[in-house]
Amino acid sequence: MSDDNKVHVDLRTNFGKGFARRLRADGKIPAVIYGHGTEPQHVALPGHQVSLIIRRANALLHLDVEGKSQLVLVKDVQRDPVRQIIEHIDLLVVKKGEKVAVEVPVYVTGESFSGTIVTVDLATIRLEVQATHIPEHVEVSVEGLEEGAHITAGDVVLPKGASLLDDPETLLVAVSVPAAEVAEDAAEEAEAAAPAAGTAAE
């Protein structure tokens, strides 16, 4: 694990919204550590360092809690809906070698056939993976795909050791022709058919 993910935290004994606001004013983030049958631990995280780390989905932190090492997975980040300030983080205790359920971003690569558009129906996929080998993302290619093509969860090539938790038939990406173009083509076909129909009538 990168040294950047090693975080020194302070145990919290005070709670409540007022105390949490003071923590954030001091550049720290309130958090709770739970899991593996342990009693929840309330801690304060260094705000700037952790904000950078959690830009990556499913970030792992190697915590120093009063001299004791703790490996945790970022499970939930609560933000102010308006200012997007991080208000609280939930941290799940994990052990090396164990598997965890995570949502991994889906990255779409390539360009579909000319004149088509790509619609992302689901931007994440649920996987079970080793806690210390969580992929940053999975990729699906739409290169050259034509109208009507679609990619499901079962089509994704998974990282080694990972297993799919979503229904394999879950739609991730679909390729289609814009509705405006479809309507335009239909209008042109109708226009072309009209003279032909008139000639037949004569």
C-alpha positions as CSV (number, residue, x, y, z in Angstrom):
1,M,0.0,0.0,0.0
2,S,1.2,3.5,-0.8
3,D,2.6,5.6,2.0
4,D,0.1,8.2,1.0
5,N,-2.7,6.0,2.4
6,K,-1.1,5.8,5.8
7,V,-3.2,8.1,8.0
8,H,-2.7,9.1,11.6
9,V,-6.1,9.6,13.4
10,D,-7.3,10.9,16.7
11,L,-9.8,9.1,18.8
12,R,-12.9,11.2,19.6
13,T,-14.7,11.2,22.9
14,N,-17.0,14.2,22.2
15,F,-20.0,13.9,19.9
16,G,-22.8,16.0,18.5
17,K,-23.2,18.4,15.6
18,G,-21.5,21.3,17.4
19,F,-18.4,19.3,18.1
20,A,-18.4,18.0,14.5
21,R,-18.6,21.5,13.1
22,R,-15.6,22.5,15.3
23,L,-13.6,19.5,14.0
24,R,-14.3,20.5,10.4
25,A,-13.4,24.1,11.2
26,D,-10.0,22.7,12.3
27,G,-9.5,20.9,9.0
28,K,-10.5,17.5,10.3
29,I,-13.3,15.0,9.3
30,P,-15.4,13.1,11.8
31,A,-15.5,9.3,11.1
32,V,-16.5,6.0,12.6
33,I,-14.6,2.7,12.3
34,Y,-16.7,-0.5,12.5
35,G,-16.7,-4.1,11.5
36,H,-15.3,-7.6,12.4
37,G,-17.3,-7.6,15.6
38,T,-15.3,-4.7,17.1
39,E,-16.9,-1.8,19.0
40,P,-17.3,1.3,16.8
41,Q,-14.5,3.8,17.2
42,H,-15.1,7.4,16.6
43,V,-12.1,9.2,15.1
44,A,-11.0,12.5,13.5
45,L,-9.2,12.2,10.2
46,P,-6.8,14.8,8.7
47,G,-9.1,16.6,6.2
48,H,-6.8,17.5,3.4
49,Q,-4.9,14.2,3.2
50,V,-8.1,12.1,3.3
51,S,-10.0,14.3,0.8
52,L,-7.2,13.6,-1.7
53,I,-7.2,9.8,-1.0
54,I,-11.0,9.3,-1.4
55,R,-11.1,10.8,-4.8
56,R,-10.5,7.2,-5.8
57,A,-13.5,4.9,-5.4
58,N,-13.3,2.3,-2.6
59,A,-10.1,3.7,-1.1
60,L,-8.2,1.7,1.5
61,L,-6.7,3.5,4.5
62,H,-3.9,2.2,6.7
63,L,-4.8,3.9,10.0
64,D,-2.6,4.6,13.0
65,V,-5.0,4.6,15.9
66,E,-3.0,5.5,19.1
67,G,-0.1,3.4,17.8
68,K,-2.2,0.5,16.6
69,S,-2.5,-0.3,12.8
70,Q,-5.9,-0.7,11.3
71,L,-6.7,-1.4,7.7
72,V,-10.1,0.1,6.6
73,L,-12.2,0.5,3.5
74,V,-14.0,3.8,2.9
75,K,-17.7,2.6,2.7
76,D,-19.6,5.9,2.8
77,V,-18.8,9.6,2.4
78,Q,-21.5,12.0,3.6
79,R,-21.3,15.5,2.0
80,D,-23.2,18.7,2.5
81,P,-25.6,18.7,-0.5
82,V,-25.0,22.3,-1.3
83,R,-21.4,23.0,-0.4
84,Q,-20.1,19.5,-1.0
85,I,-18.0,19.7,2.2
86,I,-17.3,16.2,3.6
87,E,-19.3,15.9,6.8
88,H,-18.7,12.3,7.9
89,I,-17.0,9.1,6.7
90,D,-17.8,5.5,7.5
91,L,-14.8,3.2,7.6
92,L,-15.1,-0.6,7.5
93,V,-12.4,-2.8,9.1
94,V,-11.0,-5.3,6.6
95,K,-8.3,-8.0,6.8
96,K,-5.7,-8.8,4.2
97,G,-7.0,-11.8,2.1
98,E,-10.7,-11.3,2.8
99,K,-13.2,-10.5,0.2
100,V,-15.5,-7.5,0.2
101,A,-18.5,-6.3,-1.8
102,V,-17.9,-3.0,-3.6
103,E,-19.3,-0.9,-6.4
104,V,-16.7,-0.2,-9.1
105,P,-17.0,2.5,-11.7
106,V,-17.6,1.5,-15.4
107,Y,-15.4,3.3,-17.9
108,V,-16.6,3.3,-21.5
109,T,-13.9,3.3,-24.2
110,G,-13.9,3.6,-28.0
111,E,-16.4,5.2,-30.4
112,S,-19.5,3.5,-31.7
113,F,-20.5,3.4,-35.3
114,S,-20.9,6.8,-37.1
115,G,-24.3,8.5,-36.4
116,T,-25.0,6.5,-33.2
117,I,-24.9,7.6,-29.6
118,V,-23.9,5.7,-26.5
119,T,-26.1,5.7,-23.4
120,V,-24.7,4.7,-20.1
121,D,-27.5,3.0,-18.2
122,L,-25.5,2.1,-15.1
123,A,-22.2,3.7,-14.2
124,T,-21.1,1.2,-11.6
125,I,-20.9,-2.6,-11.3
126,R,-21.0,-4.6,-8.0
127,L,-18.2,-7.0,-7.5
128,E,-16.8,-9.2,-4.8
129,V,-13.0,-8.8,-4.6
130,Q,-10.1,-9.1,-2.2
131,A,-10.0,-6.1,0.0
132,T,-6.4,-5.3,-0.9
133,H,-7.0,-5.8,-4.7
134,I,-10.0,-3.6,-5.4
135,P,-9.8,-2.3,-9.1
136,E,-10.1,1.4,-9.6
137,H,-12.6,0.7,-12.5
138,V,-13.6,-1.8,-15.2
139,E,-13.6,-1.0,-18.9
140,V,-16.1,-1.8,-21.6
141,S,-15.5,-1.0,-25.3
142,V,-18.1,0.3,-27.7
143,E,-15.6,0.6,-30.6
144,G,-17.6,0.2,-33.8
145,L,-20.8,-1.0,-32.2
146,E,-23.9,-0.3,-34.3
147,E,-27.5,0.7,-33.4
148,G,-29.2,-1.8,-31.1
149,A,-26.0,-3.1,-29.6
150,H,-25.9,-3.3,-25.8
151,I,-23.4,-4.3,-23.1
152,T,-24.6,-6.1,-19.9
153,A,-22.8,-6.8,-16.6
154,G,-22.2,-10.3,-17.8
155,D,-20.2,-9.0,-20.8
156,V,-17.6,-7.3,-18.6
157,V,-14.2,-8.9,-18.4
158,L,-13.5,-9.0,-14.6
159,P,-10.2,-8.6,-12.9
160,K,-8.5,-11.8,-11.7
161,G,-10.1,-13.1,-8.5
162,A,-13.2,-10.9,-8.8
163,S,-16.8,-12.2,-9.1
164,L,-19.9,-10.5,-10.3
165,L,-22.6,-9.7,-7.8
166,D,-25.0,-7.9,-10.2
167,D,-27.4,-9.9,-12.4
168,P,-25.5,-10.8,-15.6
169,E,-28.4,-9.4,-17.6
170,T,-28.2,-5.9,-16.0
171,L,-27.9,-3.3,-18.8
172,L,-24.8,-1.1,-18.6
173,V,-24.5,0.5,-22.0
174,A,-26.7,0.8,-25.1
175,V,-26.0,2.1,-28.6
176,S,-28.8,3.8,-30.5
177,V,-29.6,6.4,-33.2
178,P,-30.7,9.8,-31.9
179,A,-34.5,10.2,-31.9
180,A,-34.3,13.3,-34.1
181,E,-32.4,11.4,-36.8
182,V,-34.9,8.5,-36.7
183,A,-37.8,11.0,-37.1
184,E,-36.0,12.8,-40.0
185,D,-35.4,9.5,-41.8
186,A,-39.0,8.5,-41.4
187,A,-40.1,11.9,-42.8
188,E,-37.8,11.5,-45.8
189,E,-39.1,8.0,-46.4
190,A,-42.7,9.2,-46.2
191,E,-41.9,12.1,-48.6
192,A,-40.3,9.7,-51.1
193,A,-43.2,7.4,-50.9
194,A,-45.8,10.1,-51.5
195,P,-45.0,10.9,-55.2
196,A,-44.8,7.2,-55.9
197,A,-48.2,6.7,-54.5
198,G,-49.5,9.6,-56.6
199,T,-48.1,8.2,-59.8
200,A,-49.6,4.8,-59.1
201,A,-53.0,6.5,-58.6
202,E,-52.8,8.2,-62.0
